[in-house]
């Protein structure tokens, strides 16, 4: 049977036909405030509950902010960290890349799940698309060599993330999950879609989702709409 790494979000796992592939690098891309960090926290929390140690590397938020955000969802990350089931780290993109060059210490923690939030911060290190591509390649290659299942969180205001993908990380990752806002009948909804999953089939529909206490909840597909990924949907039929 094909093994999968579950996210802790049943509806998303079904869209992924069971979850992410073990040892894969997966891009979570979306607009600010769309719930990317919540998805990552749920992924790390799910692993900790199952005995799969996790590492969260943040380039923007200090651990106490993550403790607070997780607590509002009903998760005690501080307790799990004290129990050695996960580790939260705040660092800069340059220090992180240097740690990869020097061999790093991720392997010493015997981790199985990693979240980098946001991977798009690596753009601060260079304006050269080719150099950025090499940075992305180094990150993805190192994570895969460690055998961990990773989520790389990317942020963009563009509905079409490829317009902001200067380093072409979308070609290096094994799957892409996009989160976006969409206007439907003068109301704002959240939309999730799996754009790519290497070596596996996946759901093709675009689904609604909500952020509640307990995390991200994937709901029904959008019906009789087009243009959802652009953020401005239109009724069909």
DRENZA-965032 format. One record per residue (C-alpha): residue number from 1; x, y, z; residue in three letters. Coordinates in pm, whole numbers, plus 50000, padded with zeros to 5 digits. Layout:
BEGIN
<pt NUM, <X, Y, Z>, 'ala'>,
...
***
This chain:
BEGIN
<pt 1, <50000, 50000, 50000>, 'unk'>,
<pt 2, <50123, 50349, 49913>, 'unk'>,
<pt 3, <50237, 50514, 50237>, 'unk'>,
<pt 4, <50131, 50871, 50307>, 'unk'>,
<pt 5, <50214, 51142, 50561>, 'unk'>,
<pt 6, <49885, 51281, 50686>, 'unk'>,
<pt 7, <49837, 51654, 50745>, 'unk'>,
<pt 8, <49584, 51635, 51027>, 'unk'>,
<pt 9, <49329, 51794, 50792>, 'unk'>,
<pt 10, <49101, 51510, 50675>, 'unk'>,
<pt 11, <48956, 51701, 50381>, 'unk'>,
<pt 12, <49299, 51799, 50252>, 'unk'>,
<pt 13, <49430, 51445, 50300>, 'unk'>,
<pt 14, <49145, 51322, 50081>, 'unk'>,
<pt 15, <49240, 51579, 49815>, 'unk'>,
<pt 16, <49597, 51445, 49835>, 'unk'>,
<pt 17, <49468, 51085, 49812>, 'unk'>,
<pt 18, <49585, 51008, 50163>, 'unk'>,
<pt 19, <49844, 51277, 50236>, 'unk'>,
<pt 20, <50189, 51381, 50120>, 'unk'>,
<pt 21, <50441, 51127, 49995>, 'unk'>,
<pt 22, <50703, 51036, 50261>, 'unk'>,
<pt 23, <51027, 51227, 50213>, 'unk'>,
<pt 24, <50869, 51475, 49972>, 'unk'>,
<pt 25, <50913, 51853, 49951>, 'unk'>,
<pt 26, <50579, 52032, 49923>, 'unk'>,
<pt 27, <50503, 52395, 49845>, 'unk'>,
<pt 28, <50217, 52566, 50030>, 'unk'>,
<pt 29, <50152, 52888, 49839>, 'unk'>,
<pt 30, <49899, 53160, 49907>, 'unk'>,
<pt 31, <49800, 53513, 49992>, 'unk'>,
<pt 32, <49882, 53677, 50329>, 'unk'>,
<pt 33, <49636, 53564, 50595>, 'unk'>,
<pt 34, <49502, 53275, 50387>, 'unk'>,
<pt 35, <49593, 53016, 50651>, 'unk'>,
<pt 36, <49932, 52887, 50534>, 'unk'>,
<pt 37, <50080, 52903, 50885>, 'unk'>,
<pt 38, <49774, 52726, 51028>, 'unk'>,
<pt 39, <49819, 52445, 50774>, 'unk'>,
<pt 40, <50186, 52416, 50869>, 'unk'>,
<pt 41, <50111, 52415, 51241>, 'unk'>,
<pt 42, <49846, 52147, 51192>, 'unk'>,
<pt 43, <50096, 51937, 50995>, 'unk'>,
<pt 44, <50362, 51966, 51269>, 'unk'>,
<pt 45, <50107, 51908, 51547>, 'unk'>,
<pt 46, <49969, 51598, 51374>, 'unk'>,
<pt 47, <50319, 51455, 51348>, 'unk'>,
<pt 48, <50398, 51523, 51714>, 'unk'>,
<pt 49, <50082, 51340, 51823>, 'unk'>,
<pt 50, <50184, 51042, 51608>, 'unk'>,
<pt 51, <50539, 51035, 51745>, 'unk'>,
<pt 52, <50694, 51192, 51433>, 'unk'>,
<pt 53, <50926, 51467, 51554>, 'unk'>,
<pt 54, <50890, 51800, 51379>, 'unk'>,
<pt 55, <51105, 52109, 51321>, 'unk'>,
<pt 56, <50958, 52451, 51246>, 'unk'>,
<pt 57, <51206, 52700, 51098>, 'unk'>,
<pt 58, <51065, 53053, 51094>, 'unk'>,
<pt 59, <51219, 53350, 50915>, 'unk'>,
<pt 60, <50956, 53596, 51043>, 'unk'>,
<pt 61, <50781, 53484, 51365>, 'unk'>,
<pt 62, <50938, 53423, 51705>, 'unk'>,
<pt 63, <50839, 53102, 51887>, 'unk'>,
<pt 64, <50618, 53286, 52136>, 'unk'>,
<pt 65, <50401, 53410, 51846>, 'unk'>,
<pt 66, <50361, 53053, 51723>, 'unk'>,
<pt 67, <50276, 52935, 52075>, 'unk'>,
<pt 68, <50003, 53201, 52088>, 'unk'>,
<pt 69, <49865, 53122, 51743>, 'unk'>,
<pt 70, <49860, 52750, 51812>, 'unk'>,
<pt 71, <49695, 52802, 52153>, 'unk'>,
<pt 72, <49411, 52996, 51988>, 'unk'>,
<pt 73, <49347, 52684, 51779>, 'unk'>,
<pt 74, <49359, 52454, 52082>, 'unk'>,
<pt 75, <49714, 52321, 52048>, 'unk'>,
<pt 76, <49983, 52334, 52320>, 'unk'>,
<pt 77, <50307, 52350, 52121>, 'unk'>,
<pt 78, <50510, 52455, 52425>, 'unk'>,
<pt 79, <50423, 52130, 52604>, 'unk'>,
<pt 80, <50507, 51922, 52298>, 'unk'>,
<pt 81, <50840, 52103, 52265>, 'unk'>,
<pt 82, <50922, 52038, 52631>, 'unk'>,
<pt 83, <50848, 51670, 52567>, 'unk'>,
<pt 84, <51096, 51668, 52279>, 'unk'>,
<pt 85, <50831, 51600, 52016>, 'unk'>,
<pt 86, <50898, 51915, 51815>, 'unk'>,
<pt 87, <51136, 52208, 51794>, 'unk'>,
<pt 88, <51067, 52570, 51697>, 'unk'>,
<pt 89, <51354, 52777, 51562>, 'unk'>,
<pt 90, <51373, 53143, 51459>, 'unk'>,
<pt 91, <51659, 53239, 51230>, 'unk'>,
<pt 92, <51749, 53446, 50925>, 'unk'>,
<pt 93, <51754, 53313, 50568>, 'unk'>,
<pt 94, <52131, 53371, 50545>, 'unk'>,
<pt 95, <52206, 53183, 50867>, 'unk'>,
<pt 96, <51980, 52898, 50761>, 'unk'>,
<pt 97, <52145, 52862, 50421>, 'unk'>,
<pt 98, <52488, 52877, 50586>, 'unk'>,
<pt 99, <52385, 52597, 50823>, 'unk'>,
<pt 100, <52298, 52383, 50521>, 'unk'>,
<pt 101, <52638, 52455, 50367>, 'unk'>,
<pt 102, <52810, 52350, 50690>, 'unk'>,
<pt 103, <52605, 52034, 50723>, 'unk'>,
<pt 104, <52349, 52174, 50970>, 'unk'>,
<pt 105, <52218, 51993, 51275>, 'unk'>,
<pt 106, <51869, 51895, 51158>, 'unk'>,
<pt 107, <51967, 51531, 51143>, 'unk'>,
<pt 108, <52071, 51529, 51510>, 'unk'>,
<pt 109, <51712, 51587, 51622>, 'unk'>,
<pt 110, <51589, 51276, 51436>, 'unk'>,
<pt 111, <51314, 51480, 51273>, 'unk'>,
<pt 112, <51058, 51347, 51029>, 'unk'>,
<pt 113, <50860, 51664, 50947>, 'unk'>,
<pt 114, <50989, 52013, 50866>, 'unk'>,
<pt 115, <50814, 52342, 50795>, 'unk'>,
<pt 116, <51004, 52641, 50651>, 'unk'>,
<pt 117, <50802, 52961, 50688>, 'unk'>,
<pt 118, <50825, 53142, 50454>, 'unk'>,
<pt 119, <51058, 52999, 50190>, 'unk'>,
<pt 120, <50993, 53317, 49987>, 'unk'>,
<pt 121, <51221, 53504, 50233>, 'unk'>,
<pt 122, <51517, 53353, 50046>, 'unk'>,
<pt 123, <51446, 53614, 49778>, 'unk'>,
<pt 124, <51605, 53867, 50015>, 'unk'>,
<pt 125, <51944, 53701, 49961>, 'unk'>,
<pt 126, <51977, 53767, 49588>, 'unk'>,
<pt 127, <51818, 53949, 49297>, 'unk'>,
<pt 128, <51966, 53701, 49049>, 'unk'>,
<pt 129, <51703, 53441, 48945>, 'unk'>,
<pt 130, <51972, 53182, 48873>, 'unk'>,
<pt 131, <52134, 53228, 49215>, 'unk'>,
<pt 132, <51792, 53206, 49379>, 'unk'>,
<pt 133, <51724, 52886, 49190>, 'unk'>,
<pt 134, <52047, 52740, 49331>, 'unk'>,
<pt 135, <51942, 52840, 49685>, 'unk'>,
<pt 136, <51605, 52671, 49643>, 'unk'>,
<pt 137, <51773, 52364, 49497>, 'unk'>,
<pt 138, <52012, 52342, 49793>, 'unk'>,
<pt 139, <51724, 52358, 50041>, 'unk'>,
<pt 140, <51510, 52099, 49862>, 'unk'>,
<pt 141, <51804, 51866, 49801>, 'unk'>,
<pt 142, <51915, 51880, 50167>, 'unk'>,
<pt 143, <51566, 51812, 50301>, 'unk'>,
<pt 144, <51523, 51516, 50067>, 'unk'>,
<pt 145, <51866, 51380, 50161>, 'unk'>,
<pt 146, <51756, 51385, 50525>, 'unk'>,
<pt 147, <51446, 51186, 50431>, 'unk'>,
<pt 148, <51208, 51432, 50597>, 'unk'>,
<pt 149, <50866, 51532, 50468>, 'unk'>,
<pt 150, <50870, 51909, 50436>, 'unk'>,
<pt 151, <50631, 52198, 50380>, 'unk'>,
<pt 152, <50781, 52508, 50219>, 'unk'>,
<pt 153, <50551, 52802, 50282>, 'unk'>,
<pt 154, <50547, 53068, 50010>, 'unk'>,
<pt 155, <50364, 53400, 50012>, 'unk'>,
<pt 156, <50244, 53610, 49722>, 'unk'>,
<pt 157, <49968, 53861, 49651>, 'unk'>,
<pt 158, <49952, 53734, 49292>, 'unk'>,
<pt 159, <49670, 53485, 49219>, 'unk'>,
<pt 160, <49904, 53323, 48965>, 'unk'>,
<pt 161, <50202, 53240, 49187>, 'unk'>,
<pt 162, <50417, 53149, 48884>, 'unk'>,
<pt 163, <50453, 53522, 48812>, 'unk'>,
<pt 164, <50642, 53559, 49142>, 'unk'>,
<pt 165, <50838, 53233, 49117>, 'unk'>,
<pt 166, <51171, 53385, 49012>, 'unk'>,
<pt 167, <51370, 53085, 49131>, 'unk'>,
<pt 168, <51135, 52827, 48976>, 'unk'>,
<pt 169, <51089, 52639, 49301>, 'unk'>,
<pt 170, <50759, 52509, 49164>, 'unk'>,
<pt 171, <50959, 52280, 48933>, 'unk'>,
<pt 172, <51163, 52136, 49222>, 'unk'>,
<pt 173, <50892, 52045, 49470>, 'unk'>,
<pt 174, <50685, 51727, 49465>, 'unk'>,
<pt 175, <50349, 51891, 49523>, 'unk'>,
<pt 176, <50187, 52235, 49530>, 'unk'>,
<pt 177, <49887, 52328, 49744>, 'unk'>,
<pt 178, <49748, 52676, 49677>, 'unk'>,
<pt 179, <49537, 52874, 49924>, 'unk'>,
<pt 180, <49355, 53184, 49808>, 'unk'>,
<pt 181, <49071, 53424, 49873>, 'unk'>,
<pt 182, <48784, 53438, 49629>, 'unk'>,
<pt 183, <48483, 53666, 49599>, 'unk'>,
<pt 184, <48153, 53483, 49548>, 'unk'>,
<pt 185, <47828, 53678, 49537>, 'unk'>,
<pt 186, <47985, 53977, 49716>, 'unk'>,
<pt 187, <48126, 53759, 49998>, 'unk'>,
<pt 188, <48487, 53652, 50057>, 'unk'>,
<pt 189, <48557, 53280, 50081>, 'unk'>,
<pt 190, <48878, 53080, 50115>, 'unk'>,
<pt 191, <48968, 52833, 49839>, 'unk'>,
<pt 192, <49217, 52543, 49834>, 'unk'>,
<pt 193, <49340, 52344, 49534>, 'unk'>,
<pt 194, <49613, 52086, 49475>, 'unk'>,
<pt 195, <49795, 52208, 49164>, 'unk'>,
<pt 196, <50057, 51936, 49139>, 'unk'>,
<pt 197, <50150, 51604, 49299>, 'unk'>,
<pt 198, <50443, 51418, 49153>, 'unk'>,
<pt 199, <50406, 51041, 49128>, 'unk'>,
<pt 200, <50046, 51038, 49246>, 'unk'>,
<pt 201, <49699, 51130, 49139>, 'unk'>,
<pt 202, <49514, 51397, 49336>, 'unk'>,
<pt 203, <49179, 51575, 49349>, 'unk'>,
<pt 204, <49135, 51838, 49079>, 'unk'>,
<pt 205, <48845, 52036, 49222>, 'unk'>,
<pt 206, <48872, 52366, 49408>, 'unk'>,
<pt 207, <48722, 52347, 49756>, 'unk'>,
<pt 208, <48612, 52593, 50020>, 'unk'>,
<pt 209, <48783, 52585, 50357>, 'unk'>,
<pt 210, <48753, 52760, 50692>, 'unk'>,
<pt 211, <48986, 52825, 50984>, 'unk'>,
<pt 212, <48822, 52726, 51312>, 'unk'>,
<pt 213, <48931, 52626, 51660>, 'unk'>,
<pt 214, <49090, 52291, 51587>, 'unk'>,
<pt 215, <49247, 52413, 51264>, 'unk'>,
<pt 216, <49173, 52413, 50896>, 'unk'>,
<pt 217, <48853, 52245, 50779>, 'unk'>,
<pt 218, <48809, 52165, 50409>, 'unk'>,
<pt 219, <48449, 52188, 50290>, 'unk'>,
<pt 220, <48255, 52128, 49967>, 'unk'>,
<pt 221, <48381, 52211, 49616>, 'unk'>,
<pt 222, <48276, 52534, 49449>, 'unk'>,
<pt 223, <47985, 52463, 49216>, 'unk'>,
<pt 224, <47893, 52637, 48891>, 'unk'>,
<pt 225, <48176, 52890, 48921>, 'unk'>,
<pt 226, <48475, 52978, 48704>, 'unk'>,
<pt 227, <48769, 53214, 48755>, 'unk'>,
<pt 228, <48806, 53107, 49118>, 'unk'>,
<pt 229, <49186, 53108, 49116>, 'unk'>,
<pt 230, <49185, 53467, 48989>, 'unk'>,
<pt 231, <49002, 53572, 49306>, 'unk'>,
<pt 232, <48700, 53701, 49111>, 'unk'>,
<pt 233, <48468, 53412, 49033>, 'unk'>,
<pt 234, <48187, 53412, 48778>, 'unk'>,
<pt 235, <47876, 53200, 48767>, 'unk'>,
<pt 236, <47853, 52940, 48491>, 'unk'>,
<pt 237, <47548, 52785, 48332>, 'unk'>,
***
